[in-house]
Amino acid sequence: MPITYDITKDSFYLRGQAKGLEQGIEQGIERGREEKIIAMIRNMLEKGSDIKFIAEVAEVTQKYVRQIQKEMDKK
């Protein structure tokens, strides 16, 4: 007679799922923040703001702002 075990009811399995869910939520929040910053940088560039000013406001490097500007120029 085979022994069966429902892993979905195991406490170690459930804790692992909870950790994975928490990590997924954190990654989603971080991705959302990054997308919001990129959108802000794009808007400021479109309005003609200075790269140094944008970098200070967005709390990123000037190099990062220039990179986004180059991507915008390609489109």
Secondary structure in CASP SS format (residue, H / E / C, confidence):
PFRMAT SS
TARGET T0000
AUTHOR 0000-0000-0000
METHOD secondary structure of the structure
MODEL  1
M C 1.00
P C 1.00
I C 1.00
T C 1.00
Y C 1.00
D C 1.00
I H 1.00
T H 1.00
K H 1.00
D C 1.00
S H 1.00
F H 1.00
Y H 1.00
L H 1.00
R H 1.00
G H 1.00
Q H 1.00
A H 1.00
K H 1.00
G H 1.00
L H 1.00
E H 1.00
Q H 1.00
G H 1.00
I H 1.00
E H 1.00
Q H 1.00
G H 1.00
I H 1.00
E H 1.00
R H 1.00
G H 1.00
R H 1.00
E H 1.00
E H 1.00
K H 1.00
I H 1.00
I H 1.00
A H 1.00
M H 1.00
I H 1.00
R H 1.00
N H 1.00
M H 1.00
L H 1.00
E H 1.00
K C 1.00
G C 1.00
S C 1.00
D C 1.00
I H 1.00
K H 1.00
F H 1.00
I H 1.00
A H 1.00
E H 1.00
V H 1.00
A H 1.00
E C 1.00
V C 1.00
T C 1.00
Q H 1.00
K H 1.00
Y H 1.00
V H 1.00
R H 1.00
Q H 1.00
I H 1.00
Q H 1.00
K H 1.00
E H 1.00
M H 1.00
D H 1.00
K H 1.00
K C 1.00
END
